[in-house]
Structures are given as C-alpha cells and as structure tokens.
C-alpha cells in the first residue's frame, strides 16, 4: 500500500535583500533623497543596496530575483520571504528533491551577491498521518541538515502539521484579549474616550489584527477561539451588555450611529 503523501516545505530568508551587498556596476553608489517632516532636506549617498523600509524596496527586490531558476518543487515568494514545497508519498524522494533544489537556489543567490539567513531557515512537513505525528524530514544545505520546525511561522501565520491553525488562533486570541483590555481602559465611564474614538481604536487594534490573513484560516474548526475577544470589543463600542446575543452584536454595531 502506498504511503500517504507528505508535503514538505522550506522557509528561506535572505539577510541581505535590501542592505549592503555589491550588485556590480551601477548599483554601488546611489543618491537617495532624505526627508524630514515631509520636506526634502538633502541627497544622501547609498553606497550599496536600497534603504530598508522603502516603499519600492519589495518591488525592486522581486524584479531583481524574477529570474529564479526552475525547480522540481514549487516556489512561493513574498518580497524576500521565499518558500519551496514538494509533495510525495516517498519521503526519501521528497527530501532528495528539496535538497537538490536548495542547492540550486543557494547557487543562484550566491551568483547575485545575496546571502541566506541560515538562522531563520527551517524545514517543515505537513501530512494527516496520525501514526507518525513527530516524524521529521531531513533536508541538506551545504552538507548541513536544516533545522526542523513542527510549527513554523510564515508571513505571520503559524502553521501546524495538519493545517488546523489551532496554535495560530490561540496566539491570536491572546493578542486580541490584551488589546480589548486597552479598549476597556479607554471606555472608562469617568474619563473615557468618546464613541468615535473607541470605534477607530477598535478598528485599528482589534479588527485589523483579527482579519490578517483570514482567507487562510477562516475554515479552521478552531476559529471560534477568537470570537469572545471580538464580541467583547463590539460590546465596548456599542455599549451592549453581556446578555445581548453574540449573533446580534455585528448587526447592532453596523447600525450604531457612530459606526
């Protein structure tokens, strides 16, 4: 009987995607405008790379590595965060494919003066075989085995073996609960902020955090872990008491005069 397919992924991070490295002629010296309080003050020489945090930096970096070599495994990239994945029933074959593709990617990055951030690189495996929940796969890079992580974080989302997203939602619940506590302090009856300020704070502190990457984990069986924190935030904004049915809170919030 063929074994269940395993999906193995490697999260790759480059430590010199923006700052200093030698790109060759035309890249070593640039004039970059320096601004303060919205006013241009002077031009500053950037000898190498682009300024960290620049609006164009992710776009320029994507253009710079747009000719990544083809590989057997699939590549997923967002700015400088790259992940390669391969699925198969034979884990030895999967390990061999990823090790070979890692060598190809490493050679490409060295050619274009980019350096791998080995401290941030991890390998992970995703499968539904509950008989082997702790099985680790070994992928080599420069004759060294990449560290294995059972719950890696990619683009701010914590992944687990069977992609239930339980650990991610538990972490999100703690973050939302701490922010709802701040809202309660703002809503103090004696000196608290007005309804408009509370609404703005709720949107910025709670809803923006709760909606981050929601298409990824919205079908998780554990999504109700974050419902209490969101409902508490809605009660603070609308002034509804705890006996108010939770299903009615979004409706009341939308009809609230300050929403």
Phi and psi restraints in degrees (value plus and minus 20) as a CYANA .aco file:
   2 UNK   PHI     -90.6   -50.6
   2 UNK   PSI     121.2   161.2
   3 UNK   PHI     -93.5   -53.5
   3 UNK   PSI     138.3   178.3
   4 UNK   PHI     -85.8   -45.8
   4 UNK   PSI     124.6   164.6
   5 UNK   PHI     -85.9   -45.9
   5 UNK   PSI     121.4   161.4
   6 UNK   PHI    -131.1   -91.1
   6 UNK   PSI     120.5   160.5
   7 UNK   PHI    -130.0   -90.0
   7 UNK   PSI      95.9   135.9
   8 UNK   PHI    -129.0   -89.0
   8 UNK   PSI     119.3   159.3
   9 UNK   PHI    -151.2  -111.2
   9 UNK   PSI     130.8   170.8
  10 UNK   PHI    -147.4  -107.4
  10 UNK   PSI     103.5   143.5
  11 UNK   PHI    -111.2   -71.2
  11 UNK   PSI     100.7   140.7
  12 UNK   PHI    -132.5   -92.5
  12 UNK   PSI     115.0   155.0
  13 UNK   PHI    -152.7  -112.7
  13 UNK   PSI     116.6   156.6
  14 UNK   PHI    -122.3   -82.3
  14 UNK   PSI     111.7   151.7
  15 UNK   PHI    -105.8   -65.8
  15 UNK   PSI     -29.7    10.3
  16 UNK   PHI    -150.3  -110.3
  16 UNK   PSI      23.6    63.6
  17 UNK   PHI     -94.8   -54.8
  17 UNK   PSI     -49.2    -9.2
  18 UNK   PHI    -133.1   -93.1
  18 UNK   PSI     -67.2   -27.2
  19 UNK   PHI    -125.9   -85.9
  19 UNK   PSI    -190.1  -150.1
  20 UNK   PHI     -81.0   -41.0
  20 UNK   PSI     100.1   140.1
  21 UNK   PHI    -176.5  -136.5
  21 UNK   PSI     139.3   179.3
  22 UNK   PHI    -112.3   -72.3
  22 UNK   PSI      96.6   136.6
  23 UNK   PHI    -118.4   -78.4
  23 UNK   PSI     -19.5    20.5
  24 UNK   PHI      81.4   121.4
  24 UNK   PSI    -189.1  -149.1
  25 UNK   PHI     -80.4   -40.4
  25 UNK   PSI     117.0   157.0
  26 UNK   PHI      69.5   109.5
  26 UNK   PSI     -29.7    10.3
  27 UNK   PHI    -132.3   -92.3
  27 UNK   PSI     -30.5     9.5
  28 UNK   PHI    -102.2   -62.2
  28 UNK   PSI     -41.8    -1.8
  29 UNK   PHI    -158.3  -118.3
  29 UNK   PSI     101.5   141.5
  30 UNK   PHI    -152.9  -112.9
  30 UNK   PSI     132.2   172.2
  31 UNK   PHI    -119.6   -79.6
  31 UNK   PSI     102.8   142.8
  32 UNK   PHI    -142.3  -102.3
  32 UNK   PSI     105.3   145.3
  33 UNK   PHI     -88.7   -48.7
  33 UNK   PSI     117.4   157.4
  34 UNK   PHI    -125.9   -85.9
  34 UNK   PSI     105.2   145.2
  35 UNK   PHI    -135.1   -95.1
  35 UNK   PSI     130.1   170.1
  36 UNK   PHI    -163.6  -123.6
  36 UNK   PSI     104.6   144.6
  37 UNK   PHI      34.7    74.7
  37 UNK   PSI      19.0    59.0
  38 UNK   PHI      59.0    99.0
  38 UNK   PSI     -19.2    20.8
  39 UNK   PHI    -131.5   -91.5
  39 UNK   PSI     115.4   155.4
  40 UNK   PHI     -96.0   -56.0
  40 UNK   PSI     105.8   145.8
  41 UNK   PHI    -121.0   -81.0
  41 UNK   PSI     -73.5   -33.5
  42 UNK   PHI    -180.1  -140.1
  42 UNK   PSI     151.0   191.0
  43 UNK   PHI    -117.6   -77.6
  43 UNK   PSI     116.4   156.4
  44 UNK   PHI    -139.8   -99.8
  44 UNK   PSI     117.2   157.2
  45 UNK   PHI     -98.9   -58.9
  45 UNK   PSI     106.1   146.1
  46 UNK   PHI    -126.7   -86.7
  46 UNK   PSI      91.4   131.4
  47 UNK   PHI     -90.1   -50.1
  47 UNK   PSI     -55.1   -15.1
  48 UNK   PHI    -164.6  -124.6
  48 UNK   PSI     127.2   167.2
  49 UNK   PHI      52.3    92.3
  49 UNK   PSI    -185.2  -145.2
  50 UNK   PHI    -143.6  -103.6
  50 UNK   PSI     141.5   181.5
  51 UNK   PHI     -90.1   -50.1
  51 UNK   PSI     115.5   155.5
  52 UNK   PHI     -86.1   -46.1
  52 UNK   PSI     113.6   153.6
  53 UNK   PHI      69.4   109.4
  53 UNK   PSI     -21.1    18.9
  54 UNK   PHI     -85.3   -45.3
  54 UNK   PSI     124.6   164.6
  55 UNK   PHI     -83.5   -43.5
  55 UNK   PSI     -55.4   -15.4
  56 UNK   PHI    -107.1   -67.1
  56 UNK   PSI     -29.2    10.8
  57 UNK   PHI     -77.8   -37.8
  57 UNK   PSI     -68.8   -28.8
  58 UNK   PHI     -81.0   -41.0
  58 UNK   PSI     -59.8   -19.8
  59 UNK   PHI     -84.7   -44.7
  59 UNK   PSI     -65.4   -25.4
  60 UNK   PHI     -83.6   -43.6
  60 UNK   PSI     -57.1   -17.1
  61 UNK   PHI     -88.3   -48.3
  61 UNK   PSI     -59.3   -19.3
  62 UNK   PHI     -83.2   -43.2
  62 UNK   PSI     -58.2   -18.2
  63 UNK   PHI     -86.1   -46.1
  63 UNK   PSI     -59.1   -19.1
  64 UNK   PHI     -83.8   -43.8
  64 UNK   PSI     -55.5   -15.5
  65 UNK   PHI    -130.1   -90.1
  65 UNK   PSI       3.9    43.9
  66 UNK   PHI     -86.6   -46.6
  66 UNK   PSI     -36.1     3.9
  67 UNK   PHI    -122.0   -82.0
  67 UNK   PSI      15.9    55.9
  68 UNK   PHI     -74.6   -34.6
  68 UNK   PSI     118.0   158.0
  69 UNK   PHI     -85.1   -45.1
  69 UNK   PSI     132.3   172.3
  70 UNK   PHI     -88.0   -48.0
  70 UNK   PSI     132.1   172.1
  71 UNK   PHI    -166.6  -126.6
  71 UNK   PSI     142.4   182.4
  72 UNK   PHI     -88.9   -48.9
  72 UNK   PSI     -62.1   -22.1
  73 UNK   PHI     -96.6   -56.6
  73 UNK   PSI     139.7   179.7
  74 UNK   PHI    -107.2   -67.2
  74 UNK   PSI     125.8   165.8
  75 UNK   PHI    -133.5   -93.5
  75 UNK   PSI     116.9   156.9
  76 UNK   PHI    -146.7  -106.7
  76 UNK   PSI     108.9   148.9
  77 UNK   PHI    -158.4  -118.4
  77 UNK   PSI     118.5   158.5
  78 UNK   PHI    -157.2  -117.2
  78 UNK   PSI      89.9   129.9
  79 UNK   PHI      34.3    74.3
  79 UNK   PSI    -143.8  -103.8
  80 UNK   PHI    -112.3   -72.3
  80 UNK   PSI     -17.7    22.3
  81 UNK   PHI    -111.8   -71.8
  81 UNK   PSI      91.8   131.8
  82 UNK   PHI    -137.9   -97.9
  82 UNK   PSI     118.7   158.7
  83 UNK   PHI    -152.6  -112.6
  83 UNK   PSI     116.9   156.9
  84 UNK   PHI    -138.2   -98.2
  84 UNK   PSI     119.1   159.1
  85 UNK   PHI    -155.7  -115.7
  85 UNK   PSI     126.9   166.9
  86 UNK   PHI    -169.2  -129.2
  86 UNK   PSI     119.1   159.1
  87 UNK   PHI    -139.0   -99.0
  87 UNK   PSI     126.2   166.2
  88 UNK   PHI    -197.0  -157.0
  88 UNK   PSI     141.9   181.9
  89 UNK   PHI    -100.7   -60.7
  89 UNK   PSI     -47.4    -7.4
  90 UNK   PHI    -117.8   -77.8
  90 UNK   PSI      91.0   131.0
  91 UNK   PHI     -86.9   -46.9
  91 UNK   PSI     -48.7    -8.7
  92 UNK   PHI     -84.9   -44.9
  92 UNK   PSI     -59.2   -19.2
  93 UNK   PHI     -86.7   -46.7
  93 UNK   PSI     -61.6   -21.6
  94 UNK   PHI     -82.5   -42.5
  94 UNK   PSI     -63.7   -23.7
  95 UNK   PHI     -81.9   -41.9
  95 UNK   PSI     -61.4   -21.4
  96 UNK   PHI     -85.2   -45.2
  96 UNK   PSI     -61.0   -21.0
  97 UNK   PHI     -84.0   -44.0
  97 UNK   PSI     -65.6   -25.6
  98 UNK   PHI     -88.1   -48.1
  98 UNK   PSI     -57.5   -17.5
  99 UNK   PHI     -83.5   -43.5
  99 UNK   PSI     -61.2   -21.2
 100 UNK   PHI     -86.8   -46.8
 100 UNK   PSI     -62.6   -22.6
 101 UNK   PHI     -88.0   -48.0
 101 UNK   PSI     -53.4   -13.4
 102 UNK   PHI     -82.8   -42.8
 102 UNK   PSI     -59.7   -19.7
 103 UNK   PHI     -83.8   -43.8
 103 UNK   PSI     -58.3   -18.3
 104 UNK   PHI     -85.7   -45.7
 104 UNK   PSI     -65.3   -25.3
 105 UNK   PHI     -84.8   -44.8
 105 UNK   PSI     -60.9   -20.9
 106 UNK   PHI     -83.5   -43.5
 106 UNK   PSI     -61.6   -21.6
 107 UNK   PHI     -84.0   -44.0
 107 UNK   PSI     -59.8   -19.8
 108 UNK   PHI     -83.8   -43.8
 108 UNK   PSI     -65.8   -25.8
 109 UNK   PHI     -84.9   -44.9
 109 UNK   PSI     -58.0   -18.0
 110 UNK   PHI     -86.3   -46.3
 110 UNK   PSI     -55.5   -15.5
 111 UNK   PHI     -81.5   -41.5
 111 UNK   PSI     -57.9   -17.9
 112 UNK   PHI    -123.1   -83.1
 112 UNK   PSI       6.8    46.8
 113 UNK   PHI      41.9    81.9
 113 UNK   PSI      13.5    53.5
 114 UNK   PHI    -128.7   -88.7
 114 UNK   PSI     125.8   165.8
 115 UNK   PHI    -138.9   -98.9
 115 UNK   PSI     113.4   153.4
 116 UNK   PHI     -92.2   -52.2
 116 UNK   PSI     118.2   158.2
 117 UNK   PHI    -109.8   -69.8
 117 UNK   PSI      69.8   109.8
 118 UNK   PHI     -84.6   -44.6
 118 UNK   PSI     -44.6    -4.6
 119 UNK   PHI     -93.1   -53.1
 119 UNK   PSI     -38.2     1.8
 120 UNK   PHI    -125.5   -85.5
 120 UNK   PSI     -25.1    14.9
 121 UNK   PHI    -106.1   -66.1
 121 UNK   PSI     112.5   152.5
 122 UNK   PHI    -161.1  -121.1
 122 UNK   PSI     138.8   178.8
 123 UNK   PHI    -132.8   -92.8
 123 UNK   PSI     132.5   172.5
 124 UNK   PHI    -167.8  -127.8
 124 UNK   PSI     139.3   179.3
 125 UNK   PHI    -151.8  -111.8
 125 UNK   PSI     122.2   162.2
 126 UNK   PHI    -147.5  -107.5
 126 UNK   PSI     105.5   145.5
 127 UNK   PHI    -183.0  -143.0
 127 UNK   PSI     151.9   191.9
 128 UNK   PHI    -133.8   -93.8
 128 UNK   PSI      -3.2    36.8
 129 UNK   PHI    -104.3   -64.3
 129 UNK   PSI      78.3   118.3
 130 UNK   PHI     -92.4   -52.4
 130 UNK   PSI     -31.0     9.0
 131 UNK   PHI     -94.9   -54.9
 131 UNK   PSI     -39.3     0.7
 132 UNK   PHI    -150.2  -110.2
 132 UNK   PSI      41.3    81.3
 133 UNK   PHI     -89.8   -49.8
 133 UNK   PSI     -43.3    -3.3
 134 UNK   PHI    -131.1   -91.1
 134 UNK   PSI      -4.4    35.6
 135 UNK   PHI     -87.8   -47.8
 135 UNK   PSI     114.7   154.7
 136 UNK   PHI    -131.3   -91.3
 136 UNK   PSI     126.1   166.1
 137 UNK   PHI    -127.8   -87.8
 137 UNK   PSI     126.5   166.5
 138 UNK   PHI    -131.7   -91.7
 138 UNK   PSI      99.7   139.7
 139 UNK   PHI    -140.3  -100.3
 139 UNK   PSI     110.8   150.8
 140 UNK   PHI    -119.2   -79.2
 140 UNK   PSI     125.2   165.2
 141 UNK   PHI    -164.7  -124.7
 141 UNK   PSI      94.3   134.3
 142 UNK   PHI      37.5    77.5
 142 UNK   PSI      26.0    66.0
 143 UNK   PHI      43.7    83.7
 143 UNK   PSI      -1.9    38.1
 144 UNK   PHI    -145.5  -105.5
 144 UNK   PSI     123.9   163.9
 145 UNK   PHI    -102.7   -62.7
 145 UNK   PSI     108.6   148.6
 146 UNK   PHI     -87.2   -47.2
 146 UNK   PSI     122.7   162.7
 147 UNK   PHI     -82.4   -42.4
 147 UNK   PSI     121.1   161.1
 148 UNK   PHI    -118.3   -78.3
 148 UNK   PSI     118.1   158.1
 149 UNK   PHI    -150.2  -110.2
 149 UNK   PSI     102.9   142.9
 150 UNK   PHI     -95.4   -55.4
 150 UNK   PSI     -42.8    -2.8
 151 UNK   PHI    -155.5  -115.5
 151 UNK   PSI      53.8    93.8
 152 UNK   PHI     -94.0   -54.0
 152 UNK   PSI     138.4   178.4
 153 UNK   PHI    -134.5   -94.5
 153 UNK   PSI     103.9   143.9
 154 UNK   PHI    -147.7  -107.7
 154 UNK   PSI     102.0   142.0
 155 UNK   PHI      35.0    75.0
 155 UNK   PSI      16.6    56.6
 156 UNK   PHI      65.0   105.0
 156 UNK   PSI     -18.5    21.5
 157 UNK   PHI    -131.5   -91.5
 157 UNK   PSI     105.2   145.2
 158 UNK   PHI    -103.9   -63.9
 158 UNK   PSI     103.6   143.6
 159 UNK   PHI    -121.8   -81.8
 159 UNK   PSI     130.8   170.8
 160 UNK   PHI    -147.9  -107.9
 160 UNK   PSI     154.1   194.1
 161 UNK   PHI     -75.8   -35.8
 161 UNK   PSI     -65.4   -25.4
 162 UNK   PHI    -122.4   -82.4
 162 UNK   PSI      -8.7    31.3
 163 UNK   PHI      35.9    75.9
 163 UNK   PSI      26.2    66.2
 164 UNK   PHI    -106.2   -66.2
 164 UNK   PSI     -40.8    -0.8
 165 UNK   PHI      44.3    84.3
 165 UNK   PSI       2.6    42.6
 166 UNK   PHI     -84.6   -44.6
 166 UNK   PSI     -67.1   -27.1
 167 UNK   PHI     -82.6   -42.6
 167 UNK   PSI     -58.1   -18.1
 168 UNK   PHI     -84.1   -44.1
 168 UNK   PSI     -63.2   -23.2
 169 UNK   PHI     -91.5   -51.5
 169 UNK   PSI     -52.4   -12.4
 170 UNK   PHI     -85.1   -45.1
 170 UNK   PSI     -62.7   -22.7
 171 UNK   PHI     -85.8   -45.8
 171 UNK   PSI     -59.4   -19.4
 172 UNK   PHI     -85.5   -45.5
 172 UNK   PSI     -57.1   -17.1
 173 UNK   PHI     -81.8   -41.8
 173 UNK   PSI     -63.1   -23.1
 174 UNK   PHI     -83.2   -43.2
 174 UNK   PSI     -60.2   -20.2
 175 UNK   PHI     -86.1   -46.1
 175 UNK   PSI     -62.9   -22.9
 176 UNK   PHI     -87.1   -47.1
 176 UNK   PSI     -58.5   -18.5
 177 UNK   PHI     -82.1   -42.1
 177 UNK   PSI     -61.7   -21.7
 178 UNK   PHI     -85.2   -45.2
 178 UNK   PSI     -53.6   -13.6
 179 UNK   PHI     -97.2   -57.2
 179 UNK   PSI     -52.7   -12.7
 180 UNK   PHI     -85.2   -45.2
 180 UNK   PSI     -53.9   -13.9
 181 UNK   PHI     -81.2   -41.2
 181 UNK   PSI     -58.3   -18.3
 182 UNK   PHI     -84.7   -44.7
 182 UNK   PSI     -59.6   -19.6
 183 UNK   PHI     -83.1   -43.1
 183 UNK   PSI     -58.1   -18.1
 184 UNK   PHI     -81.2   -41.2
 184 UNK   PSI     -58.1   -18.1
 185 UNK   PHI     -88.0   -48.0
 185 UNK   PSI     -55.6   -15.6
 186 UNK   PHI     -88.9   -48.9
 186 UNK   PSI     -48.9    -8.9
 187 UNK   PHI    -111.2   -71.2
 187 UNK   PSI      -2.7    37.3
 188 UNK   PHI     -76.1   -36.1
 188 UNK   PSI     113.7   153.7
 189 UNK   PHI     -85.1   -45.1
 189 UNK   PSI     -45.9    -5.9
 190 UNK   PHI    -100.2   -60.2
 190 UNK   PSI     -64.3   -24.3
 191 UNK   PHI    -155.1  -115.1
 191 UNK   PSI      -6.5    33.5
 192 UNK   PHI     -84.3   -44.3
 192 UNK   PSI     146.2   186.2
 193 UNK   PHI     -94.0   -54.0
 193 UNK   PSI     143.3   183.3
 194 UNK   PHI     -94.4   -54.4
 194 UNK   PSI     152.2   192.2
 195 UNK   PHI     -83.2   -43.2
 195 UNK   PSI     -58.1   -18.1
 196 UNK   PHI     -84.5   -44.5
 196 UNK   PSI     -62.6   -22.6
 197 UNK   PHI     -84.7   -44.7
 197 UNK   PSI     -60.0   -20.0
 198 UNK   PHI     -83.6   -43.6
 198 UNK   PSI     -60.9   -20.9
 199 UNK   PHI     -83.4   -43.4
 199 UNK   PSI     -65.3   -25.3
 200 UNK   PHI     -81.9   -41.9
 200 UNK   PSI     -62.6   -22.6
 201 UNK   PHI     -85.2   -45.2
 201 UNK   PSI     -57.6   -17.6
 202 UNK   PHI     -85.6   -45.6
 202 UNK   PSI     -63.3   -23.3
 203 UNK   PHI     -83.6   -43.6
 203 UNK   PSI     -60.4   -20.4
 204 UNK   PHI     -96.9   -56.9
 204 UNK   PSI     -61.0   -21.0
 205 UNK   PHI    -109.4   -69.4
 205 UNK   PSI     -56.9   -16.9
 206 UNK   PHI    -123.7   -83.7
 206 UNK   PSI     -79.6   -39.6
 207 UNK   PHI     -87.5   -47.5
 207 UNK   PSI     -58.6   -18.6
 208 UNK   PHI     -83.5   -43.5
 208 UNK   PSI     -56.7   -16.7
 209 UNK   PHI     -91.9   -51.9
 209 UNK   PSI     -61.8   -21.8
 210 UNK   PHI     -88.2   -48.2
 210 UNK   PSI     -48.9    -8.9
 211 UNK   PHI    -111.8   -71.8
 211 UNK   PSI     -19.3    20.7
 212 UNK   PHI     -87.0   -47.0
 212 UNK   PSI     102.9   142.9
 213 UNK   PHI      36.9    76.9
 213 UNK   PSI       9.9    49.9
 214 UNK   PHI     -82.5   -42.5
 214 UNK   PSI     -50.0   -10.0
 215 UNK   PHI     -81.7   -41.7
 215 UNK   PSI     -41.7    -1.7
 216 UNK   PHI     -94.8   -54.8
 216 UNK   PSI     -64.6   -24.6
 217 UNK   PHI    -134.3   -94.3
 217 UNK   PSI      -8.5    31.5
 218 UNK   PHI     -87.6   -47.6
 218 UNK   PSI     -39.7     0.3
 219 UNK   PHI    -117.7   -77.7
 219 UNK   PSI      -9.9    30.1
 220 UNK   PHI     -87.5   -47.5
 220 UNK   PSI     125.9   165.9
 221 UNK   PHI     -91.0   -51.0
 221 UNK   PSI     -32.0     8.0
 222 UNK   PHI    -125.5   -85.5
 222 UNK   PSI      -2.2    37.8
 223 UNK   PHI     -86.2   -46.2
 223 UNK   PSI     -44.4    -4.4
 224 UNK   PHI     -90.3   -50.3
 224 UNK   PSI     -25.8    14.2
 225 UNK   PHI     -82.5   -42.5
 225 UNK   PSI     -49.4    -9.4
 226 UNK   PHI    -117.0   -77.0
 226 UNK   PSI     -25.1    14.9
 227 UNK   PHI     -80.8   -40.8
 227 UNK   PSI     -64.5   -24.5
 228 UNK   PHI     -78.0   -38.0
 228 UNK   PSI     -61.6   -21.6
 229 UNK   PHI     -85.6   -45.6
 229 UNK   PSI     -62.3   -22.3
 230 UNK   PHI     -86.4   -46.4
 230 UNK   PSI     -61.7   -21.7
 231 UNK   PHI     -83.8   -43.8
 231 UNK   PSI     -58.2   -18.2
 232 UNK   PHI     -83.5   -43.5
 232 UNK   PSI     -58.5   -18.5
 233 UNK   PHI     -84.5   -44.5
 233 UNK   PSI     -59.6   -19.6
 234 UNK   PHI     -86.7   -46.7
 234 UNK   PSI     -56.4   -16.4
 235 UNK   PHI     -84.9   -44.9
 235 UNK   PSI     -57.2   -17.2
 236 UNK   PHI     -85.4   -45.4
 236 UNK   PSI     -62.3   -22.3
 237 UNK   PHI     -90.1   -50.1
 237 UNK   PSI     -63.3   -23.3
 238 UNK   PHI    -108.2   -68.2
 238 UNK   PSI     -38.8     1.2
 239 UNK   PHI      62.2   102.2
 239 UNK   PSI      -9.7    30.3
 240 UNK   PHI     -90.8   -50.8
 240 UNK   PSI     128.8   168.8
 241 UNK   PHI    -109.0   -69.0
 241 UNK   PSI     150.3   190.3
 242 UNK   PHI     -80.9   -40.9
 242 UNK   PSI     -54.4   -14.4
 243 UNK   PHI     -83.6   -43.6
 243 UNK   PSI     -34.3     5.7
 244 UNK   PHI     -82.8   -42.8
 244 UNK   PSI     106.5   146.5
 245 UNK   PHI     -76.5   -36.5
 245 UNK   PSI     116.9   156.9
 246 UNK   PHI     -81.7   -41.7
 246 UNK   PSI     -53.8   -13.8
 247 UNK   PHI     -85.7   -45.7
 247 UNK   PSI     -42.5    -2.5
 248 UNK   PHI    -108.7   -68.7
 248 UNK   PSI     -33.3     6.7
 249 UNK   PHI     -81.0   -41.0
 249 UNK   PSI     -66.3   -26.3
 250 UNK   PHI     -81.9   -41.9
 250 UNK   PSI     -55.3   -15.3
 251 UNK   PHI     -86.5   -46.5
 251 UNK   PSI     -65.1   -25.1
 252 UNK   PHI     -84.3   -44.3
 252 UNK   PSI     -59.5   -19.5
 253 UNK   PHI     -82.8   -42.8
 253 UNK   PSI     -59.3   -19.3
 254 UNK   PHI     -89.9   -49.9
 254 UNK   PSI     -49.9    -9.9
 255 UNK   PHI    -111.2   -71.2
 255 UNK   PSI     -23.3    16.7
 256 UNK   PHI     -85.3   -45.3
 256 UNK   PSI     117.4   157.4
 257 UNK   PHI     -80.5   -40.5
 257 UNK   PSI     -43.4    -3.4
 258 UNK   PHI    -117.7   -77.7
 258 UNK   PSI     -11.4    28.6
